[in-house]
Amino acid sequence: MKRRPELMALRYLQLLGVGIAALGVAAAMGYYPTLRLGGGEAVRAMFAGCGVALIAGGVGIIPVCTARFSELDPAAVTNRVLLSTALRMVVALAITLSVVLSGWFPKAPLLVWIAIAYVVTLLADTVYLVGILKVTQPRKKP
């Protein structure tokens, strides 16, 4: 059975929304400390770091969004999640390398905020996906 594209898009938008909300909370909590410690340039680097993590997360969740969890065995679900994590890491490293080498932002706050935003989005997506998997995975009887 083919998965309907609108359901895949809905799951993608839900996961992206969870990541955006989590990054919004992290940026709101870190705005004043970043401004105080590094000034306006550090705040720009904070937003750039959040953007890097959001793009990496957006690309990384594609394998998970295209999966039909109710029809996959647990090993296939695990492989999809691991592929998603690896893809997110590769994209994050590639974008981080290009942004750091560009010299547009101060390196220290940029790298700190990329790391913070990466962990925040990964945690938010993981919590949301665990909720989806609990609902869609059939329980095996002992």
N, CA, C and O of each residue as an XYZ file, in Angstrom:
568
protein
N       0.841     -1.174      0.000
C       0.000      0.000      0.000
C       0.888      1.241      0.000
O       1.838      1.333      0.778
N       0.575      2.190     -0.875
C       1.355      3.422     -0.944
C       0.898      4.396      0.128
O      -0.282      4.483      0.466
N       1.843      5.100      0.632
C       1.535      6.125      1.631
C       1.101      7.386      0.922
O       1.713      7.791     -0.066
N       0.066      7.997      1.411
C      -0.431      9.216      0.789
C       0.544     10.361      1.047
O       1.005     10.550      2.172
N       0.858     11.131     -0.012
C       1.837     12.221      0.149
C       1.400     13.276      1.159
O       2.246     13.865      1.831
N       0.097     13.528      1.281
C      -0.333     14.558      2.228
C      -0.086     14.139      3.675
O       0.128     14.987      4.541
N      -0.116     12.822      3.939
C       0.188     12.364      5.299
C       1.681     12.482      5.599
O       2.076     12.817      6.716
N       2.504     12.204      4.590
C       3.945     12.379      4.773
C       4.273     13.857      4.996
O       5.094     14.193      5.850
N       3.636     14.728      4.233
C       3.869     16.164      4.390
C       3.397     16.644      5.751
O       4.040     17.493      6.369
N       2.283     16.112      6.221
C       1.771     16.493      7.535
C       2.738     16.082      8.637
O       3.023     16.869      9.540
N       3.243     14.856      8.568
C       4.215     14.411      9.578
C       5.478     15.261      9.516
O       6.042     15.616     10.551
N       5.924     15.590      8.296
C       7.111     16.426      8.135
C       6.887     17.796      8.772
O       7.736     18.287      9.517
N       5.749     18.405      8.479
C       5.458     19.725      9.042
C       5.303     19.678     10.558
O       5.694     20.615     11.253
N       4.734     18.589     11.071
C       4.619     18.453     12.527
C       5.996     18.377     13.173
O       6.262     19.056     14.165
N       6.877     17.543     12.604
C       8.224     17.423     13.159
C       9.000     18.730     13.023
O       9.729     19.119     13.936
N       8.848     19.403     11.893
C       9.511     20.680     11.710
C       8.983     21.713     12.707
O       9.751     22.509     13.246
N       7.677     21.698     12.949
C       7.077     22.608     13.926
C       7.578     22.354     15.338
O       7.805     23.293     16.101
N       7.749     21.080     15.685
C       8.291     20.740     17.005
C       9.713     21.282     17.137
O      10.078     21.825     18.180
N      10.511     21.136     16.084
C      11.879     21.660     16.108
C      11.920     23.172     16.215
O      12.734     23.724     16.955
N      11.043     23.847     15.476
C      10.993     25.311     15.527
C      10.569     25.787     16.913
O      11.130     26.743     17.450
N       9.582     25.117     17.483
C       9.133     25.510     18.824
C      10.240     25.310     19.853
O      10.454     26.167     20.709
N      10.934     24.197     19.773
C      12.022     23.932     20.722
C      13.149     24.944     20.551
O      13.722     25.407     21.537
N      13.472     25.292     19.300
C      14.509     26.293     19.068
C      14.071     27.675     19.530
O      14.891     28.460     20.006
N      12.793     27.973     19.392
C      12.277     29.247     19.887
C      12.456     29.378     21.386
O      12.851     30.431     21.888
N      12.162     28.303     22.094
C      12.336     28.313     23.553
C      13.813     28.458     23.910
O      14.166     29.241     24.792
N      14.680     27.702     23.222
C      16.115     27.774     23.517
C      16.675     29.157     23.204
O      17.472     29.691     23.975
N      16.268     29.739     22.085
C      16.763     31.070     21.718
C      16.252     32.133     22.688
O      16.982     33.060     23.038
N      14.998     31.999     23.122
C      14.454     32.959     24.087
C      15.200     32.881     25.410
O      15.471     33.903     26.041
N      15.529     31.661     25.827
C      16.262     31.501     27.083
C      17.704     31.975     26.965
O      18.282     32.442     27.947
N      18.288     31.862     25.784
C      19.692     32.211     25.622
C      19.965     33.589     25.069
O      21.123     33.983     24.928
N      18.912     34.335     24.751
C      19.112     35.638     24.109
C      19.891     36.607     25.007
O      20.927     37.131     24.598
N      19.402     36.844     26.210
C      20.053     37.836     27.075
C      21.447     37.400     27.542
O      22.356     38.230     27.561
N      21.654     36.126     27.922
C      23.028     35.737     28.250
C      23.988     35.885     27.068
O      25.138     36.291     27.241
N      23.509     35.555     25.874
C      24.357     35.692     24.694
C      24.648     37.155     24.398
O      25.778     37.512     24.066
N      23.639     37.993     24.516
C      23.817     39.435     24.293
C      24.786     40.021     25.303
O      25.647     40.830     24.956
N      24.641     39.611     26.549
C      25.501     40.155     27.612
C      26.955     39.693     27.456
O      27.886     40.473     27.654
N      27.138     38.424     27.101
C      28.497     37.886     27.007
C      29.202     38.231     25.698
O      30.419     38.414     25.674
N      28.432     38.319     24.603
C      29.097     38.495     23.319
C      28.652     39.680     22.490
O      29.268     39.982     21.468
N      27.607     40.353     22.903
C      27.140     41.515     22.147
C      26.235     41.123     20.982
O      25.807     39.976     20.857
N      25.963     42.097     20.150
C      25.050     41.906     19.033
C      25.525     40.893     18.008
O      24.717     40.178     17.415
N      26.834     40.830     17.798
C      27.370     39.855     16.842
C      27.141     38.425     17.328
O      26.896     37.524     16.525
N      27.220     38.222     18.622
C      26.981     36.887     19.174
C      25.511     36.495     19.027
O      25.197     35.322     18.824
N      24.615     37.472     19.129
C      23.192     37.180     18.934
C      22.934     36.786     17.485
O      22.156     35.869     17.222
N      23.578     37.468     16.544
C      23.465     37.062     15.139
C      23.984     35.648     14.949
O      23.394     34.860     14.210
N      25.087     35.324     15.612
C      25.640     33.971     15.533
C      24.681     32.960     16.159
O      24.583     31.826     15.690
N      23.973     33.365     17.217
C      22.990     32.478     17.841
C      21.894     32.124     16.843
O      21.538     30.954     16.702
N      21.360     33.119     16.156
C      20.306     32.860     15.180
C      20.826     32.036     14.004
O      20.108     31.189     13.474
N      22.047     32.278     13.603
C      22.640     31.474     12.528
C      22.820     30.020     12.974
O      22.564     29.096     12.202
N      23.257     29.822     14.204
C      23.411     28.460     14.730
C      22.084     27.734     14.803
O      22.003     26.544     14.499
N      21.050     28.443     15.204
C      19.710     27.842     15.226
C      19.256     27.499     13.814
O      18.608     26.474     13.600
N      19.589     28.346     12.858
C      19.236     28.069     11.469
C      19.947     26.843     10.922
O      19.351     26.041     10.203
N      21.214     26.698     11.260
C      21.967     25.515     10.824
C      21.321     24.248     11.370
O      21.128     23.283     10.631
N      20.986     24.245     12.652
C      20.368     23.071     13.261
C      18.988     22.799     12.682
O      18.600     21.643     12.513
N      18.252     23.850     12.378
C      16.913     23.676     11.808
C      16.986     23.089     10.400
O      16.201     22.205     10.057
N      17.914     23.567      9.592
C      18.076     23.008      8.241
C      18.525     21.557      8.317
O      18.000     20.706      7.599
N      19.494     21.268      9.184
C      19.965     19.884      9.329
C      18.842     18.981      9.823
O      18.695     17.853      9.352
N      18.056     19.472     10.763
C      16.927     18.693     11.252
C      15.872     18.484     10.185
O      15.290     17.404     10.082
N      15.624     19.519      9.387
C      14.640     19.409      8.315
C      15.026     18.382      7.274
O      14.171     17.654      6.769
N      16.306     18.316      6.947
C      16.777     17.301      5.998
C      16.816     15.932      6.670
O      16.479     14.921      6.054
N      17.224     15.904      7.922
C      17.381     14.633      8.627
C      16.087     13.892      8.902
O      16.103     12.668      9.026
N      14.973     14.591      9.000
C      13.719     13.910      9.323
C      13.014     13.340      8.092
O      11.980     12.684      8.222
N      13.555     13.582      6.912
C      12.913     13.066      5.694
C      12.792     11.542      5.699
O      11.713     11.040      5.384
N      13.840     10.769      6.040
C      13.663      9.308      6.039
C      12.602      8.820      7.024
O      11.927      7.821      6.775
N      12.461      9.521      8.125
C      11.465      9.118      9.119
C      10.058      9.455      8.632
O       9.118      8.693      8.856
N       9.923     10.588      7.973
C       8.599     11.020      7.521
C       8.073     10.170      6.378
O       6.861     10.059      6.194
N       8.962      9.575      5.616
C       8.518      8.755      4.491
C       8.244      7.310      4.890
O       7.798      6.518      4.061
N       8.500      6.961      6.129
C       8.287      5.583      6.590
C       6.834      5.375      6.996
O       6.180      6.281      7.513
N       6.362      4.208      6.761
C       5.035      3.808      7.235
C       5.282      2.840      8.393
O       5.411      1.632      8.193
N       5.343      3.389      9.597
C       5.787      2.634     10.754
C       4.904      1.433     11.064
O       5.401      0.414     11.544
N       3.632      1.530     10.805
C       2.740      0.422     11.145
C       2.995     -0.805     10.279
O       2.590     -1.908     10.648
N       3.662     -0.638      9.125
C       3.928     -1.758      8.241
C       5.374     -2.232      8.295
O       5.733     -3.186      7.604
N       6.201     -1.593      9.093
C       7.610     -1.966      9.182
C       7.868     -2.808     10.421
O       7.225     -2.632     11.456
N       8.817     -3.723     10.299
C       9.216     -4.461     11.493
C      10.144     -3.577     12.327
O      10.666     -2.584     11.820
N      10.352     -3.918     13.583
C      11.162     -3.054     14.460
C      12.576     -2.783     13.941
O      13.110     -1.694     14.151
N      13.184     -3.758     13.268
C      14.531     -3.539     12.735
C      14.518     -2.481     11.634
O      15.433     -1.660     11.558
N      13.506     -2.489     10.792
C      13.407     -1.490      9.727
C      13.146     -0.101     10.297
O      13.667      0.890      9.786
N      12.347     -0.027     11.348
C      12.104      1.258     12.008
C      13.407      1.792     12.593
O      13.717      2.975     12.457
N      14.155      0.927     13.235
C      15.442      1.326     13.813
C      16.390      1.814     12.732
O      17.090      2.809     12.924
N      16.420      1.125     11.596
C      17.290      1.550     10.496
C      16.887      2.918      9.959
O      17.753      3.731      9.634
N      15.592      3.184      9.862
C      15.131      4.494      9.406
C      15.560      5.588     10.367
O      16.005      6.654      9.942
N      15.429      5.332     11.638
C      15.797      6.335     12.639
C      17.304      6.573     12.622
O      17.749      7.716     12.725
N      18.091      5.512     12.493
C      19.550      5.670     12.430
C      19.974      6.402     11.160
O      20.884      7.229     11.201
N      19.326      6.107     10.034
C      19.606      6.827      8.796
C      19.283      8.306      8.957
O      20.027      9.166      8.486
N      18.185      8.593      9.613
C      17.789      9.969      9.860
C      18.828     10.696     10.705
O      19.183     11.837     10.409
N      19.311     10.048     11.744
C      20.314     10.650     12.616
C      21.631     10.887     11.877
O      22.254     11.937     12.035
N      22.049      9.916     11.077
C      23.293     10.063     10.324
C      23.182     11.178      9.285
O      24.113     11.963      9.103
N      22.050     11.239      8.615
C      21.841     12.284      7.612
C      21.848     13.662      8.262
O      22.421     14.608      7.722
N      21.213     13.769      9.413
C      21.199     15.043     10.146
C      22.620     15.463     10.515
O      22.976     16.632     10.369
N      23.420     14.535     10.984
C      24.792     14.842     11.389
C      25.643     15.295     10.205
O      26.387     16.269     10.317
N      25.541     14.599      9.077
C      26.330     14.961      7.900
C      25.943     16.349      7.393
O      26.812     17.160      7.073
N      24.656     16.617      7.321
C      24.204     17.935      6.852
C      24.645     19.021      7.827
O      25.095     20.086      7.404
N      24.523     18.766      9.112
C      24.942     19.762     10.108
C      26.441     20.045     10.007
O      26.855     21.202     10.078
N      27.246     19.016      9.843
C      28.691     19.232      9.716
C      29.036     20.002      8.444
O      29.895     20.884      8.466
N      28.374     19.674      7.343
C      28.659     20.366      6.085
C      28.285     21.845      6.173
O      29.057     22.705      5.750
N      27.119     22.142      6.715
C      26.701     23.542      6.826
C      27.570     24.281      7.837
O      27.945     25.432      7.617
N      27.888     23.617      8.944
C      28.747     24.245      9.954
C      30.102     24.611      9.360
O      30.605     25.714      9.575
N      30.677     23.699      8.628
C      31.977     23.963      8.017
C      31.909     25.165      7.075
O      32.785     26.029      7.103
N      30.875     25.219      6.250
C      30.781     26.335      5.307
C      30.512     27.664      6.010
O      31.065     28.691      5.616
N      29.678     27.660      7.034
C      29.376     28.917      7.736
C      30.584     29.400      8.547
O      30.865     30.598      8.585
N      31.289     28.485      9.185
C      32.472     28.876      9.966
C      33.560     29.419      9.045
O      34.189     30.431      9.354
N      33.781     28.750      7.918
C      34.829     29.205      7.000
C      34.455     30.492      6.261
O      35.331     31.189      5.747
N      33.170     30.806      6.208
C      32.756     32.039      5.532
C      33.216     33.278      6.296
O      33.490     34.314      5.690
N      33.303     33.177      7.621
C      33.733     34.306      8.441
C      32.650     35.344      8.676
O      32.950     36.448      9.128
N      31.418     35.023      8.384
C      30.321     35.980      8.554
C      29.952     36.195     10.018
O      29.422     37.247     10.378
N      30.228     35.214     10.853
C      29.828     35.267     12.258
C      31.040     34.954     13.130
O      31.965     34.271     12.689
N      31.039     35.458     14.385
C      32.119     35.070     15.307
C      32.057     33.564     15.579
O      30.985     33.008     15.816
N      33.207     32.928     15.541
C      33.249     31.462     15.576
C      32.787     30.857     16.894
O      32.020     29.895     16.893
N      33.237     31.399     18.010
C      32.922     30.777     19.301
C      31.419     30.744     19.579
O      30.889     29.667     19.852
N      30.707     31.877     19.521
C      29.264     31.781     19.784
C      28.523     30.976     18.718
O      27.534     30.305     19.016
N      28.999     31.043     17.485
C      28.352     30.267     16.428
C      28.444     28.776     16.717
O      27.439     28.070     16.643
N      29.627     28.293     17.043
C      29.795     26.858     17.304
C      29.051     26.414     18.561
O      28.492     25.318     18.602
N      29.046     27.261     19.579
C      28.298     26.926     20.799
C      26.817     26.807     20.489
O      26.161     25.863     20.929
N      26.290     27.757     19.736
C      24.861     27.739     19.447
C      24.480     26.661     18.438
O      23.361     26.150     18.488
N      25.363     26.311     17.542
C      25.068     25.174     16.663
C      24.947     23.913     17.503
O      24.032     23.115     17.300
N      25.862     23.727     18.443
C      25.807     22.539     19.300
C      24.546     22.533     20.163
O      23.876     21.506     20.270
N      24.223     23.657     20.769
C      23.017     23.735     21.607
C      21.772     23.467     20.771
O      20.918     22.670     21.162
N      21.668     24.127     19.630
C      20.479     23.985     18.790
C      20.365     22.578     18.224
O      19.261     22.050     18.094
N      21.486     21.971     17.888
C      21.478     20.598     17.372
C      20.912     19.644     18.420
O      20.048     18.821     18.117
N      21.396     19.759     19.634
C      20.924     18.874     20.710
C      19.450     19.140     21.015
O      18.687     18.200     21.238
N      19.047     20.395     21.026
C      17.650     20.733     21.322
C      16.721     20.154     20.262
O      15.708     19.539     20.596
N      17.060     20.345     18.975
C      16.187     19.815     17.927
C      16.194     18.297     17.903
O      15.158     17.677     17.662
N      17.341     17.693     18.147
C      17.406     16.231     18.181
C      16.562     15.677     19.326
O      15.856     14.684     19.151
N      16.630     16.299     20.471
C      15.840     15.863     21.624
C      14.344     16.037     21.353
O      13.552     15.139     21.637
N      13.962     17.185     20.810
C      12.547     17.428     20.530
C      12.003     16.442     19.500
O      10.910     15.903     19.670
N      12.765     16.207     18.437
C      12.322     15.251     17.422
C      12.249     13.834     17.975
O      11.337     13.080     17.636
N      13.196     13.473     18.818
C      13.197     12.126     19.406
C      11.980     11.915     20.294
O      11.319     10.881     20.204
N      11.682     12.875     21.141
C      10.520     12.755     22.027
C       9.236     12.641     21.201
O       8.364     11.828     21.508
N       9.126     13.454     20.161
C       7.935     13.406     19.312
C       7.833     12.072     18.567
O       6.748     11.499     18.467
N       8.954     11.581     18.047
C       8.931     10.306     17.315
C       8.628      9.123     18.224
O       7.965      8.176     17.803
N       9.097      9.165     19.448
C       8.765      8.089     20.385
C       7.258      8.045     20.603
O       6.668      6.967     20.682
N       6.640      9.209     20.700
C       5.188      9.260     20.828
C       4.495      8.674     19.608
O       3.514      7.944     19.750
N       4.989      8.982     18.404
C       4.409      8.430     17.178
C       4.588      6.912     17.146
O       3.660      6.181     16.798
N       5.770      6.446     17.504
C       6.035      5.008     17.444
C       5.193      4.233     18.457
O       4.793      3.101     18.187
N       4.925      4.822     19.602
C       4.079      4.145     20.583
C       2.674      3.937     20.047
O       2.032      2.926     20.332
N       2.203      4.900     19.268
C       0.851      4.818     18.729
C       0.779      3.893     17.524
O      -0.188      3.145     17.380
N       1.794      3.932     16.646
C       1.698      3.219     15.372
C       2.250      1.815     15.397
O       1.845      0.990     14.579
N       3.159      1.512     16.303
C       3.739      0.167     16.341
C       2.787     -0.807     17.036
O       2.362     -0.557     18.164
N       2.454     -1.906     16.376
C       1.609     -2.894     17.042
C       2.375     -3.580     18.167
O       3.572     -3.847     18.057
N       1.663     -3.855     19.237
C       2.293     -4.522     20.377
C       2.306     -6.017     20.139
O       1.321     -6.604     19.689
N       3.445     -6.621     20.450
C       3.576     -8.067     20.305
C       3.184     -8.728     21.612
O       3.586     -8.301     22.695
N       2.405     -9.758     21.488
C       1.983    -10.479     22.688
C       3.009    -11.533     23.036
O       3.500    -12.238     22.155
N       3.344    -11.651     24.331
C       4.375    -12.625     24.733
C       3.897    -14.050     24.606
O       4.645    -14.981     24.904
